[in-house]
Amino acid sequence: MNTSSEATSIMLQVNGESKSCAEGTTLPQLLIQLAMDPRLVAVEYNGEILHRQFWETTVMQTNDRLEVVTIVGGG
């Protein structure tokens, strides 16, 4: 059993780049960690568009693949 107070780090892919985060990190926490505004992005999670209603309950796992697209306004 791991009795260390430090969180275990996991590796995942974000837009084709290897990233790490603490085990138990939710999707919104990861986006903030990556300096992305969760209100202004769309996320594909392991090949599926992930609806915003599921973001808070989506916990990052080792080898997850995310594609994050920034929503750009204008006209």
CHARMM internal coordinates of N, CA and C (Angstrom, degrees):
IC EDIT
DIST 1 N 1 CA 1.4541
DIST 1 CA 1 C 1.5169
ANGL 1 N 1 CA 1 C 108.84
DIST 1 C 2 N 1.3254
ANGL 1 CA 1 C 2 N 116.31
DIHE 1 N 1 CA 1 C 2 N 138.07
DIST 2 N 2 CA 1.4549
ANGL 1 C 2 N 2 CA 121.83
DIHE 1 CA 1 C 2 N 2 CA -179.59
DIST 2 CA 2 C 1.5239
ANGL 2 N 2 CA 2 C 108.76
DIHE 1 C 2 N 2 CA 2 C -85.15
DIST 2 C 3 N 1.3214
ANGL 2 CA 2 C 3 N 116.24
DIHE 2 N 2 CA 2 C 3 N 114.39
DIST 3 N 3 CA 1.4631
ANGL 2 C 3 N 3 CA 119.85
DIHE 2 CA 2 C 3 N 3 CA -179.03
DIST 3 CA 3 C 1.5192
ANGL 3 N 3 CA 3 C 111.70
DIHE 2 C 3 N 3 CA 3 C -101.65
DIST 3 C 4 N 1.3273
ANGL 3 CA 3 C 4 N 116.83
DIHE 3 N 3 CA 3 C 4 N 3.83
DIST 4 N 4 CA 1.4637
ANGL 3 C 4 N 4 CA 121.16
DIHE 3 CA 3 C 4 N 4 CA 179.81
DIST 4 CA 4 C 1.5206
ANGL 4 N 4 CA 4 C 109.65
DIHE 3 C 4 N 4 CA 4 C -67.31
DIST 4 C 5 N 1.3280
ANGL 4 CA 4 C 5 N 116.16
DIHE 4 N 4 CA 4 C 5 N 144.68
DIST 5 N 5 CA 1.4596
ANGL 4 C 5 N 5 CA 119.86
DIHE 4 CA 4 C 5 N 5 CA 178.18
DIST 5 CA 5 C 1.5243
ANGL 5 N 5 CA 5 C 111.35
DIHE 4 C 5 N 5 CA 5 C -80.75
DIST 5 C 6 N 1.3334
ANGL 5 CA 5 C 6 N 117.32
DIHE 5 N 5 CA 5 C 6 N -10.20
DIST 6 N 6 CA 1.4527
ANGL 5 C 6 N 6 CA 120.64
DIHE 5 CA 5 C 6 N 6 CA 179.44
DIST 6 CA 6 C 1.5226
ANGL 6 N 6 CA 6 C 109.98
DIHE 5 C 6 N 6 CA 6 C -80.30
DIST 6 C 7 N 1.3285
ANGL 6 CA 6 C 7 N 115.48
DIHE 6 N 6 CA 6 C 7 N 139.92
DIST 7 N 7 CA 1.4564
ANGL 6 C 7 N 7 CA 120.05
DIHE 6 CA 6 C 7 N 7 CA 178.73
DIST 7 CA 7 C 1.5216
ANGL 7 N 7 CA 7 C 109.41
DIHE 6 C 7 N 7 CA 7 C -73.66
DIST 7 C 8 N 1.3133
ANGL 7 CA 7 C 8 N 115.67
DIHE 7 N 7 CA 7 C 8 N 147.13
DIST 8 N 8 CA 1.4470
ANGL 7 C 8 N 8 CA 120.84
DIHE 7 CA 7 C 8 N 8 CA 175.49
DIST 8 CA 8 C 1.5190
ANGL 8 N 8 CA 8 C 108.35
DIHE 7 C 8 N 8 CA 8 C -75.96
DIST 8 C 9 N 1.3171
ANGL 8 CA 8 C 9 N 115.88
DIHE 8 N 8 CA 8 C 9 N 138.32
DIST 9 N 9 CA 1.4533
ANGL 8 C 9 N 9 CA 121.09
DIHE 8 CA 8 C 9 N 9 CA -179.47
DIST 9 CA 9 C 1.5238
ANGL 9 N 9 CA 9 C 109.56
DIHE 8 C 9 N 9 CA 9 C -94.18
DIST 9 C 10 N 1.3268
ANGL 9 CA 9 C 10 N 116.33
DIHE 9 N 9 CA 9 C 10 N 141.99
DIST 10 N 10 CA 1.4636
ANGL 9 C 10 N 10 CA 121.30
DIHE 9 CA 9 C 10 N 10 CA 176.71
DIST 10 CA 10 C 1.5261
ANGL 10 N 10 CA 10 C 108.63
DIHE 9 C 10 N 10 CA 10 C -120.75
DIST 10 C 11 N 1.3287
ANGL 10 CA 10 C 11 N 115.81
DIHE 10 N 10 CA 10 C 11 N 157.01
DIST 11 N 11 CA 1.4661
ANGL 10 C 11 N 11 CA 122.08
DIHE 10 CA 10 C 11 N 11 CA 178.95
DIST 11 CA 11 C 1.5233
ANGL 11 N 11 CA 11 C 109.41
DIHE 10 C 11 N 11 CA 11 C -108.42
DIST 11 C 12 N 1.3286
ANGL 11 CA 11 C 12 N 115.54
DIHE 11 N 11 CA 11 C 12 N 141.28
DIST 12 N 12 CA 1.4527
ANGL 11 C 12 N 12 CA 121.49
DIHE 11 CA 11 C 12 N 12 CA 176.51
DIST 12 CA 12 C 1.5226
ANGL 12 N 12 CA 12 C 108.65
DIHE 11 C 12 N 12 CA 12 C -148.92
DIST 12 C 13 N 1.3177
ANGL 12 CA 12 C 13 N 116.37
DIHE 12 N 12 CA 12 C 13 N 172.72
DIST 13 N 13 CA 1.4617
ANGL 12 C 13 N 13 CA 121.86
DIHE 12 CA 12 C 13 N 13 CA 179.97
DIST 13 CA 13 C 1.5240
ANGL 13 N 13 CA 13 C 109.17
DIHE 12 C 13 N 13 CA 13 C -109.50
DIST 13 C 14 N 1.3222
ANGL 13 CA 13 C 14 N 116.33
DIHE 13 N 13 CA 13 C 14 N 128.81
DIST 14 N 14 CA 1.4648
ANGL 13 C 14 N 14 CA 121.83
DIHE 13 CA 13 C 14 N 14 CA 175.33
DIST 14 CA 14 C 1.5179
ANGL 14 N 14 CA 14 C 107.38
DIHE 13 C 14 N 14 CA 14 C -125.90
DIST 14 C 15 N 1.3285
ANGL 14 CA 14 C 15 N 116.72
DIHE 14 N 14 CA 14 C 15 N 116.41
DIST 15 N 15 CA 1.4608
ANGL 14 C 15 N 15 CA 122.88
DIHE 14 CA 14 C 15 N 15 CA -177.58
DIST 15 CA 15 C 1.5319
ANGL 15 N 15 CA 15 C 111.13
DIHE 14 C 15 N 15 CA 15 C 50.80
DIST 15 C 16 N 1.3492
ANGL 15 CA 15 C 16 N 115.78
DIHE 15 N 15 CA 15 C 16 N 41.02
DIST 16 N 16 CA 1.4529
ANGL 15 C 16 N 16 CA 121.57
DIHE 15 CA 15 C 16 N 16 CA 175.63
DIST 16 CA 16 C 1.5179
ANGL 16 N 16 CA 16 C 115.30
DIHE 15 C 16 N 16 CA 16 C 82.63
DIST 16 C 17 N 1.3223
ANGL 16 CA 16 C 17 N 118.45
DIHE 16 N 16 CA 16 C 17 N -0.42
DIST 17 N 17 CA 1.4584
ANGL 16 C 17 N 17 CA 121.57
DIHE 16 CA 16 C 17 N 17 CA -179.59
DIST 17 CA 17 C 1.5256
ANGL 17 N 17 CA 17 C 109.90
DIHE 16 C 17 N 17 CA 17 C -110.77
DIST 17 C 18 N 1.3257
ANGL 17 CA 17 C 18 N 116.00
DIHE 17 N 17 CA 17 C 18 N 142.45
DIST 18 N 18 CA 1.4553
ANGL 17 C 18 N 18 CA 120.49
DIHE 17 CA 17 C 18 N 18 CA 176.23
DIST 18 CA 18 C 1.5176
ANGL 18 N 18 CA 18 C 109.92
DIHE 17 C 18 N 18 CA 18 C -71.45
DIST 18 C 19 N 1.3091
ANGL 18 CA 18 C 19 N 116.54
DIHE 18 N 18 CA 18 C 19 N 130.72
DIST 19 N 19 CA 1.4678
ANGL 18 C 19 N 19 CA 123.28
DIHE 18 CA 18 C 19 N 19 CA 177.46
DIST 19 CA 19 C 1.5152
ANGL 19 N 19 CA 19 C 107.80
DIHE 18 C 19 N 19 CA 19 C -132.87
DIST 19 C 20 N 1.3190
ANGL 19 CA 19 C 20 N 115.66
DIHE 19 N 19 CA 19 C 20 N 159.25
DIST 20 N 20 CA 1.4560
ANGL 19 C 20 N 20 CA 119.39
DIHE 19 CA 19 C 20 N 20 CA 175.38
DIST 20 CA 20 C 1.5135
ANGL 20 N 20 CA 20 C 109.26
DIHE 19 C 20 N 20 CA 20 C -126.00
DIST 20 C 21 N 1.3092
ANGL 20 CA 20 C 21 N 114.99
DIHE 20 N 20 CA 20 C 21 N 153.95
DIST 21 N 21 CA 1.4612
ANGL 20 C 21 N 21 CA 120.99
DIHE 20 CA 20 C 21 N 21 CA 175.33
DIST 21 CA 21 C 1.5206
ANGL 21 N 21 CA 21 C 107.46
DIHE 20 C 21 N 21 CA 21 C -152.48
DIST 21 C 22 N 1.3012
ANGL 21 CA 21 C 22 N 115.38
DIHE 21 N 21 CA 21 C 22 N 166.85
DIST 22 N 22 CA 1.4634
ANGL 21 C 22 N 22 CA 120.00
DIHE 21 CA 21 C 22 N 22 CA 178.88
DIST 22 CA 22 C 1.5243
ANGL 22 N 22 CA 22 C 109.70
DIHE 21 C 22 N 22 CA 22 C -71.66
DIST 22 C 23 N 1.3268
ANGL 22 CA 22 C 23 N 115.93
DIHE 22 N 22 CA 22 C 23 N 144.25
DIST 23 N 23 CA 1.4590
ANGL 22 C 23 N 23 CA 121.07
DIHE 22 CA 22 C 23 N 23 CA 174.77
DIST 23 CA 23 C 1.5243
ANGL 23 N 23 CA 23 C 107.81
DIHE 22 C 23 N 23 CA 23 C -57.49
DIST 23 C 24 N 1.3162
ANGL 23 CA 23 C 24 N 117.38
DIHE 23 N 23 CA 23 C 24 N 136.62
DIST 24 N 24 CA 1.4611
ANGL 23 C 24 N 24 CA 120.98
DIHE 23 CA 23 C 24 N 24 CA -179.96
DIST 24 CA 24 C 1.5225
ANGL 24 N 24 CA 24 C 113.99
DIHE 23 C 24 N 24 CA 24 C 93.04
DIST 24 C 25 N 1.3395
ANGL 24 CA 24 C 25 N 117.61
DIHE 24 N 24 CA 24 C 25 N 0.93
DIST 25 N 25 CA 1.4648
ANGL 24 C 25 N 25 CA 121.68
DIHE 24 CA 24 C 25 N 25 CA -179.89
DIST 25 CA 25 C 1.5244
ANGL 25 N 25 CA 25 C 109.67
DIHE 24 C 25 N 25 CA 25 C -70.18
DIST 25 C 26 N 1.3317
ANGL 25 CA 25 C 26 N 117.10
DIHE 25 N 25 CA 25 C 26 N 131.26
DIST 26 N 26 CA 1.4673
ANGL 25 C 26 N 26 CA 120.95
DIHE 25 CA 25 C 26 N 26 CA 175.75
DIST 26 CA 26 C 1.5252
ANGL 26 N 26 CA 26 C 109.26
DIHE 25 C 26 N 26 CA 26 C -85.28
DIST 26 C 27 N 1.3165
ANGL 26 CA 26 C 27 N 115.99
DIHE 26 N 26 CA 26 C 27 N 165.07
DIST 27 N 27 CA 1.4589
ANGL 26 C 27 N 27 CA 120.59
DIHE 26 CA 26 C 27 N 27 CA -179.47
DIST 27 CA 27 C 1.5338
ANGL 27 N 27 CA 27 C 112.09
DIHE 26 C 27 N 27 CA 27 C -57.13
DIST 27 C 28 N 1.3384
ANGL 27 CA 27 C 28 N 120.16
DIHE 27 N 27 CA 27 C 28 N -49.49
DIST 28 N 28 CA 1.4759
ANGL 27 C 28 N 28 CA 118.30
DIHE 27 CA 27 C 28 N 28 CA 178.98
DIST 28 CA 28 C 1.5327
ANGL 28 N 28 CA 28 C 112.79
DIHE 27 C 28 N 28 CA 28 C -60.07
DIST 28 C 29 N 1.3236
ANGL 28 CA 28 C 29 N 117.67
DIHE 28 N 28 CA 28 C 29 N -37.07
DIST 29 N 29 CA 1.4659
ANGL 28 C 29 N 29 CA 120.59
DIHE 28 CA 28 C 29 N 29 CA 177.90
DIST 29 CA 29 C 1.5221
ANGL 29 N 29 CA 29 C 110.61
DIHE 28 C 29 N 29 CA 29 C -63.59
DIST 29 C 30 N 1.3388
ANGL 29 CA 29 C 30 N 116.95
DIHE 29 N 29 CA 29 C 30 N -41.29
DIST 30 N 30 CA 1.4566
ANGL 29 C 30 N 30 CA 120.69
DIHE 29 CA 29 C 30 N 30 CA 178.74
DIST 30 CA 30 C 1.5218
ANGL 30 N 30 CA 30 C 110.69
DIHE 29 C 30 N 30 CA 30 C -63.35
DIST 30 C 31 N 1.3177
ANGL 30 CA 30 C 31 N 117.04
DIHE 30 N 30 CA 30 C 31 N -45.06
DIST 31 N 31 CA 1.4691
ANGL 30 C 31 N 31 CA 120.07
DIHE 30 CA 30 C 31 N 31 CA -179.65
DIST 31 CA 31 C 1.5240
ANGL 31 N 31 CA 31 C 110.89
DIHE 30 C 31 N 31 CA 31 C -59.37
DIST 31 C 32 N 1.3156
ANGL 31 CA 31 C 32 N 117.22
DIHE 31 N 31 CA 31 C 32 N -43.08
DIST 32 N 32 CA 1.4596
ANGL 31 C 32 N 32 CA 121.16
DIHE 31 CA 31 C 32 N 32 CA 178.61
DIST 32 CA 32 C 1.5274
ANGL 32 N 32 CA 32 C 109.93
DIHE 31 C 32 N 32 CA 32 C -64.58
DIST 32 C 33 N 1.3299
ANGL 32 CA 32 C 33 N 116.61
DIHE 32 N 32 CA 32 C 33 N -42.46
DIST 33 N 33 CA 1.4679
ANGL 32 C 33 N 33 CA 121.28
DIHE 32 CA 32 C 33 N 33 CA 177.70
DIST 33 CA 33 C 1.5316
ANGL 33 N 33 CA 33 C 110.69
DIHE 32 C 33 N 33 CA 33 C -57.90
DIST 33 C 34 N 1.3303
ANGL 33 CA 33 C 34 N 116.79
DIHE 33 N 33 CA 33 C 34 N -34.24
DIST 34 N 34 CA 1.4643
ANGL 33 C 34 N 34 CA 122.14
DIHE 33 CA 33 C 34 N 34 CA -179.17
DIST 34 CA 34 C 1.5273
ANGL 34 N 34 CA 34 C 112.26
DIHE 33 C 34 N 34 CA 34 C -89.13
DIST 34 C 35 N 1.3331
ANGL 34 CA 34 C 35 N 117.18
DIHE 34 N 34 CA 34 C 35 N 11.70
DIST 35 N 35 CA 1.4719
ANGL 34 C 35 N 35 CA 123.73
DIHE 34 CA 34 C 35 N 35 CA 178.62
DIST 35 CA 35 C 1.5226
ANGL 35 N 35 CA 35 C 112.43
DIHE 34 C 35 N 35 CA 35 C 62.35
DIST 35 C 36 N 1.3353
ANGL 35 CA 35 C 36 N 115.98
DIHE 35 N 35 CA 35 C 36 N 36.15
DIST 36 N 36 CA 1.4681
ANGL 35 C 36 N 36 CA 121.58
DIHE 35 CA 35 C 36 N 36 CA 176.07
DIST 36 CA 36 C 1.5236
ANGL 36 N 36 CA 36 C 108.18
DIHE 35 C 36 N 36 CA 36 C -112.46
DIST 36 C 37 N 1.3270
ANGL 36 CA 36 C 37 N 116.77
DIHE 36 N 36 CA 36 C 37 N 141.34
DIST 37 N 37 CA 1.4512
ANGL 36 C 37 N 37 CA 121.67
DIHE 36 CA 36 C 37 N 37 CA 178.59
DIST 37 CA 37 C 1.5329
ANGL 37 N 37 CA 37 C 108.42
DIHE 36 C 37 N 37 CA 37 C -84.64
DIST 37 C 38 N 1.3367
ANGL 37 CA 37 C 38 N 118.31
DIHE 37 N 37 CA 37 C 38 N 112.63
DIST 38 N 38 CA 1.4680
ANGL 37 C 38 N 38 CA 120.07
DIHE 37 CA 37 C 38 N 38 CA -177.73
DIST 38 CA 38 C 1.5298
ANGL 38 N 38 CA 38 C 113.76
DIHE 37 C 38 N 38 CA 38 C -56.05
DIST 38 C 39 N 1.3202
ANGL 38 CA 38 C 39 N 117.79
DIHE 38 N 38 CA 38 C 39 N -23.58
DIST 39 N 39 CA 1.4670
ANGL 38 C 39 N 39 CA 120.27
DIHE 38 CA 38 C 39 N 39 CA -179.78
DIST 39 CA 39 C 1.5258
ANGL 39 N 39 CA 39 C 112.24
DIHE 38 C 39 N 39 CA 39 C -75.94
DIST 39 C 40 N 1.3348
ANGL 39 CA 39 C 40 N 117.17
DIHE 39 N 39 CA 39 C 40 N -14.97
DIST 40 N 40 CA 1.4624
ANGL 39 C 40 N 40 CA 120.50
DIHE 39 CA 39 C 40 N 40 CA -172.01
DIST 40 CA 40 C 1.5279
ANGL 40 N 40 CA 40 C 113.87
DIHE 39 C 40 N 40 CA 40 C -118.12
DIST 40 C 41 N 1.3286
ANGL 40 CA 40 C 41 N 117.09
DIHE 40 N 40 CA 40 C 41 N 21.82
DIST 41 N 41 CA 1.4638
ANGL 40 C 41 N 41 CA 119.66
DIHE 40 CA 40 C 41 N 41 CA -179.85
DIST 41 CA 41 C 1.5201
ANGL 41 N 41 CA 41 C 110.92
DIHE 40 C 41 N 41 CA 41 C -133.02
DIST 41 C 42 N 1.3275
ANGL 41 CA 41 C 42 N 114.51
DIHE 41 N 41 CA 41 C 42 N 158.58
DIST 42 N 42 CA 1.4652
ANGL 41 C 42 N 42 CA 122.82
DIHE 41 CA 41 C 42 N 42 CA 169.23
DIST 42 CA 42 C 1.5208
ANGL 42 N 42 CA 42 C 105.86
DIHE 41 C 42 N 42 CA 42 C -116.05
DIST 42 C 43 N 1.3354
ANGL 42 CA 42 C 43 N 116.89
DIHE 42 N 42 CA 42 C 43 N 146.52
DIST 43 N 43 CA 1.4615
ANGL 42 C 43 N 43 CA 120.52
DIHE 42 CA 42 C 43 N 43 CA -173.71
DIST 43 CA 43 C 1.5260
ANGL 43 N 43 CA 43 C 111.06
DIHE 42 C 43 N 43 CA 43 C -128.06
DIST 43 C 44 N 1.3362
ANGL 43 CA 43 C 44 N 114.61
DIHE 43 N 43 CA 43 C 44 N 129.80
DIST 44 N 44 CA 1.4587
ANGL 43 C 44 N 44 CA 121.68
DIHE 43 CA 43 C 44 N 44 CA 168.54
DIST 44 CA 44 C 1.5204
ANGL 44 N 44 CA 44 C 105.48
DIHE 43 C 44 N 44 CA 44 C -102.30
DIST 44 C 45 N 1.3223
ANGL 44 CA 44 C 45 N 116.60
DIHE 44 N 44 CA 44 C 45 N 123.28
DIST 45 N 45 CA 1.4608
ANGL 44 C 45 N 45 CA 123.27
DIHE 44 CA 44 C 45 N 45 CA -174.77
DIST 45 CA 45 C 1.5175
ANGL 45 N 45 CA 45 C 109.02
DIHE 44 C 45 N 45 CA 45 C -115.84
DIST 45 C 46 N 1.3190
ANGL 45 CA 45 C 46 N 116.32
DIHE 45 N 45 CA 45 C 46 N 111.50
DIST 46 N 46 CA 1.4702
ANGL 45 C 46 N 46 CA 122.24
DIHE 45 CA 45 C 46 N 46 CA -178.43
DIST 46 CA 46 C 1.5270
ANGL 46 N 46 CA 46 C 112.07
DIHE 45 C 46 N 46 CA 46 C 51.90
DIST 46 C 47 N 1.3411
ANGL 46 CA 46 C 47 N 115.31
DIHE 46 N 46 CA 46 C 47 N 44.06
DIST 47 N 47 CA 1.4585
ANGL 46 C 47 N 47 CA 121.11
DIHE 46 CA 46 C 47 N 47 CA 174.10
DIST 47 CA 47 C 1.5136
ANGL 47 N 47 CA 47 C 116.11
DIHE 46 C 47 N 47 CA 47 C 88.58
DIST 47 C 48 N 1.3303
ANGL 47 CA 47 C 48 N 117.80
DIHE 47 N 47 CA 47 C 48 N -0.41
DIST 48 N 48 CA 1.4681
ANGL 47 C 48 N 48 CA 121.55
DIHE 47 CA 47 C 48 N 48 CA -179.03
DIST 48 CA 48 C 1.5290
ANGL 48 N 48 CA 48 C 109.68
DIHE 47 C 48 N 48 CA 48 C -124.45
DIST 48 C 49 N 1.3316
ANGL 48 CA 48 C 49 N 116.65
DIHE 48 N 48 CA 48 C 49 N 138.17
DIST 49 N 49 CA 1.4574
ANGL 48 C 49 N 49 CA 119.30
DIHE 48 CA 48 C 49 N 49 CA 173.13
DIST 49 CA 49 C 1.5230
ANGL 49 N 49 CA 49 C 107.31
DIHE 48 C 49 N 49 CA 49 C -64.54
DIST 49 C 50 N 1.3240
ANGL 49 CA 49 C 50 N 115.80
DIHE 49 N 49 CA 49 C 50 N 127.36
DIST 50 N 50 CA 1.4585
ANGL 49 C 50 N 50 CA 120.31
DIHE 49 CA 49 C 50 N 50 CA -177.57
DIST 50 CA 50 C 1.5236
ANGL 50 N 50 CA 50 C 108.91
DIHE 49 C 50 N 50 CA 50 C -100.73
DIST 50 C 51 N 1.3320
ANGL 50 CA 50 C 51 N 116.05
DIHE 50 N 50 CA 50 C 51 N 115.65
DIST 51 N 51 CA 1.4583
ANGL 50 C 51 N 51 CA 120.90
DIHE 50 CA 50 C 51 N 51 CA -179.85
DIST 51 CA 51 C 1.5227
ANGL 51 N 51 CA 51 C 110.19
DIHE 50 C 51 N 51 CA 51 C -66.41
DIST 51 C 52 N 1.3009
ANGL 51 CA 51 C 52 N 114.84
DIHE 51 N 51 CA 51 C 52 N 141.10
DIST 52 N 52 CA 1.4617
ANGL 51 C 52 N 52 CA 122.61
DIHE 51 CA 51 C 52 N 52 CA -174.76
DIST 52 CA 52 C 1.5321
ANGL 52 N 52 CA 52 C 112.82
DIHE 51 C 52 N 52 CA 52 C -54.15
DIST 52 C 53 N 1.3131
ANGL 52 CA 52 C 53 N 119.19
DIHE 52 N 52 CA 52 C 53 N -30.53
DIST 53 N 53 CA 1.4621
ANGL 52 C 53 N 53 CA 121.59
DIHE 52 CA 52 C 53 N 53 CA -178.43
DIST 53 CA 53 C 1.5292
ANGL 53 N 53 CA 53 C 112.34
DIHE 52 C 53 N 53 CA 53 C -62.90
DIST 53 C 54 N 1.3523
ANGL 53 CA 53 C 54 N 117.16
DIHE 53 N 53 CA 53 C 54 N -19.26
DIST 54 N 54 CA 1.4612
ANGL 53 C 54 N 54 CA 121.16
DIHE 53 CA 53 C 54 N 54 CA -178.69
DIST 54 CA 54 C 1.5300
ANGL 54 N 54 CA 54 C 113.54
DIHE 53 C 54 N 54 CA 54 C -99.12
DIST 54 C 55 N 1.3211
ANGL 54 CA 54 C 55 N 117.75
DIHE 54 N 54 CA 54 C 55 N -3.94
DIST 55 N 55 CA 1.4618
ANGL 54 C 55 N 55 CA 120.75
DIHE 54 CA 54 C 55 N 55 CA -173.42
DIST 55 CA 55 C 1.5245
ANGL 55 N 55 CA 55 C 112.45
DIHE 54 C 55 N 55 CA 55 C -60.62
DIST 55 C 56 N 1.3196
ANGL 55 CA 55 C 56 N 118.44
DIHE 55 N 55 CA 55 C 56 N -46.71
DIST 56 N 56 CA 1.4767
ANGL 55 C 56 N 56 CA 121.66
DIHE 55 CA 55 C 56 N 56 CA -175.41
DIST 56 CA 56 C 1.5275
ANGL 56 N 56 CA 56 C 112.23
DIHE 55 C 56 N 56 CA 56 C -63.08
DIST 56 C 57 N 1.3350
ANGL 56 CA 56 C 57 N 117.39
DIHE 56 N 56 CA 56 C 57 N -26.61
DIST 57 N 57 CA 1.4634
ANGL 56 C 57 N 57 CA 120.46
DIHE 56 CA 56 C 57 N 57 CA -177.14
DIST 57 CA 57 C 1.5320
ANGL 57 N 57 CA 57 C 112.13
DIHE 56 C 57 N 57 CA 57 C -100.85
DIST 57 C 58 N 1.3452
ANGL 57 CA 57 C 58 N 117.14
DIHE 57 N 57 CA 57 C 58 N 0.82
DIST 58 N 58 CA 1.4573
ANGL 57 C 58 N 58 CA 120.98
DIHE 57 CA 57 C 58 N 58 CA 178.88
DIST 58 CA 58 C 1.5215
ANGL 58 N 58 CA 58 C 109.07
DIHE 57 C 58 N 58 CA 58 C -89.92
DIST 58 C 59 N 1.3367
ANGL 58 CA 58 C 59 N 115.57
DIHE 58 N 58 CA 58 C 59 N 111.66
DIST 59 N 59 CA 1.4639
ANGL 58 C 59 N 59 CA 122.07
DIHE 58 CA 58 C 59 N 59 CA -178.60
DIST 59 CA 59 C 1.5275
ANGL 59 N 59 CA 59 C 108.01
DIHE 58 C 59 N 59 CA 59 C -101.03
DIST 59 C 60 N 1.3197
ANGL 59 CA 59 C 60 N 116.18
DIHE 59 N 59 CA 59 C 60 N 130.51
DIST 60 N 60 CA 1.4514
ANGL 59 C 60 N 60 CA 121.45
DIHE 59 CA 59 C 60 N 60 CA -178.40
DIST 60 CA 60 C 1.5275
ANGL 60 N 60 CA 60 C 111.06
DIHE 59 C 60 N 60 CA 60 C -64.47
DIST 60 C 61 N 1.3418
ANGL 60 CA 60 C 61 N 115.25
DIHE 60 N 60 CA 60 C 61 N 139.14
DIST 61 N 61 CA 1.4608
ANGL 60 C 61 N 61 CA 122.80
DIHE 60 CA 60 C 61 N 61 CA -179.83
DIST 61 CA 61 C 1.5255
ANGL 61 N 61 CA 61 C 108.70
DIHE 60 C 61 N 61 CA 61 C -124.11
DIST 61 C 62 N 1.3270
ANGL 61 CA 61 C 62 N 116.61
DIHE 61 N 61 CA 61 C 62 N 155.97
DIST 62 N 62 CA 1.4606
ANGL 61 C 62 N 62 CA 120.93
DIHE 61 CA 61 C 62 N 62 CA 177.34
DIST 62 CA 62 C 1.5222
ANGL 62 N 62 CA 62 C 110.26
DIHE 61 C 62 N 62 CA 62 C -53.97
DIST 62 C 63 N 1.3216
ANGL 62 CA 62 C 63 N 116.19
DIHE 62 N 62 CA 62 C 63 N 135.05
DIST 63 N 63 CA 1.4682
ANGL 62 C 63 N 63 CA 125.18
DIHE 62 CA 62 C 63 N 63 CA 177.54
DIST 63 CA 63 C 1.5233
ANGL 63 N 63 CA 63 C 114.85
DIHE 62 C 63 N 63 CA 63 C 71.37
DIST 63 C 64 N 1.3458
ANGL 63 CA 63 C 64 N 118.72
DIHE 63 N 63 CA 63 C 64 N 12.79
DIST 64 N 64 CA 1.4550
ANGL 63 C 64 N 64 CA 119.61
DIHE 63 CA 63 C 64 N 64 CA 171.93
DIST 64 CA 64 C 1.5220
ANGL 64 N 64 CA 64 C 108.81
DIHE 63 C 64 N 64 CA 64 C -60.69
DIST 64 C 65 N 1.3352
ANGL 64 CA 64 C 65 N 116.02
DIHE 64 N 64 CA 64 C 65 N 151.09
DIST 65 N 65 CA 1.4583
ANGL 64 C 65 N 65 CA 122.20
DIHE 64 CA 64 C 65 N 65 CA 177.21
DIST 65 CA 65 C 1.5226
ANGL 65 N 65 CA 65 C 108.50
DIHE 64 C 65 N 65 CA 65 C -121.20
DIST 65 C 66 N 1.3223
ANGL 65 CA 65 C 66 N 115.68
DIHE 65 N 65 CA 65 C 66 N 121.28
DIST 66 N 66 CA 1.4555
ANGL 65 C 66 N 66 CA 120.33
DIHE 65 CA 65 C 66 N 66 CA 179.09
DIST 66 CA 66 C 1.5183
ANGL 66 N 66 CA 66 C 110.10
DIHE 65 C 66 N 66 CA 66 C -121.01
DIST 66 C 67 N 1.3112
ANGL 66 CA 66 C 67 N 115.44
DIHE 66 N 66 CA 66 C 67 N 140.11
DIST 67 N 67 CA 1.4611
ANGL 66 C 67 N 67 CA 122.14
DIHE 66 CA 66 C 67 N 67 CA 169.11
DIST 67 CA 67 C 1.5246
ANGL 67 N 67 CA 67 C 104.52
DIHE 66 C 67 N 67 CA 67 C -117.72
DIST 67 C 68 N 1.3237
ANGL 67 CA 67 C 68 N 116.07
DIHE 67 N 67 CA 67 C 68 N 120.61
DIST 68 N 68 CA 1.4656
ANGL 67 C 68 N 68 CA 121.00
DIHE 67 CA 67 C 68 N 68 CA -176.79
DIST 68 CA 68 C 1.5200
ANGL 68 N 68 CA 68 C 107.66
DIHE 67 C 68 N 68 CA 68 C -115.42
DIST 68 C 69 N 1.3281
ANGL 68 CA 68 C 69 N 115.88
DIHE 68 N 68 CA 68 C 69 N 123.85
DIST 69 N 69 CA 1.4593
ANGL 68 C 69 N 69 CA 122.11
DIHE 68 CA 68 C 69 N 69 CA -178.17
DIST 69 CA 69 C 1.5192
ANGL 69 N 69 CA 69 C 108.50
DIHE 68 C 69 N 69 CA 69 C -116.23
DIST 69 C 70 N 1.3256
ANGL 69 CA 69 C 70 N 116.07
DIHE 69 N 69 CA 69 C 70 N 128.01
DIST 70 N 70 CA 1.4547
ANGL 69 C 70 N 70 CA 121.39
DIHE 69 CA 69 C 70 N 70 CA 177.88
DIST 70 CA 70 C 1.5169
ANGL 70 N 70 CA 70 C 109.55
DIHE 69 C 70 N 70 CA 70 C -79.94
DIST 70 C 71 N 1.3182
ANGL 70 CA 70 C 71 N 115.70
DIHE 70 N 70 CA 70 C 71 N 134.29
DIST 71 N 71 CA 1.4617
ANGL 70 C 71 N 71 CA 121.77
DIHE 70 CA 70 C 71 N 71 CA 177.69
DIST 71 CA 71 C 1.5289
ANGL 71 N 71 CA 71 C 107.50
DIHE 70 C 71 N 71 CA 71 C -84.23
DIST 71 C 72 N 1.3353
ANGL 71 CA 71 C 72 N 115.68
DIHE 71 N 71 CA 71 C 72 N 125.31
DIST 72 N 72 CA 1.4585
ANGL 71 C 72 N 72 CA 120.47
DIHE 71 CA 71 C 72 N 72 CA -178.30
DIST 72 CA 72 C 1.5234
ANGL 72 N 72 CA 72 C 108.79
DIHE 71 C 72 N 72 CA 72 C -113.10
DIST 72 C 73 N 1.3262
ANGL 72 CA 72 C 73 N 115.60
DIHE 72 N 72 CA 72 C 73 N 126.66
DIST 73 N 73 CA 1.4572
ANGL 72 C 73 N 73 CA 120.19
DIHE 72 CA 72 C 73 N 73 CA 177.27
DIST 73 CA 73 C 1.5299
ANGL 73 N 73 CA 73 C 110.30
DIHE 72 C 73 N 73 CA 73 C -97.72
DIST 73 C 74 N 1.2774
ANGL 73 CA 73 C 74 N 114.69
DIHE 73 N 73 CA 73 C 74 N 167.76
DIST 74 N 74 CA 1.4798
ANGL 73 C 74 N 74 CA 118.35
DIHE 73 CA 73 C 74 N 74 CA 177.30
DIST 74 CA 74 C 1.5056
ANGL 74 N 74 CA 74 C 109.67
DIHE 73 C 74 N 74 CA 74 C 147.28
DIST 74 C 75 N 1.2918
ANGL 74 CA 74 C 75 N 113.72
DIHE 74 N 74 CA 74 C 75 N -178.84
DIST 75 N 75 CA 1.4552
ANGL 74 C 75 N 75 CA 116.00
DIHE 74 CA 74 C 75 N 75 CA 179.67
DIST 75 CA 75 C 1.4763
ANGL 75 N 75 CA 75 C 112.22
DIHE 74 C 75 N 75 CA 75 C -179.90
END
COOR INIT
IC SEED 1 N 1 CA 1 C
IC BUILD
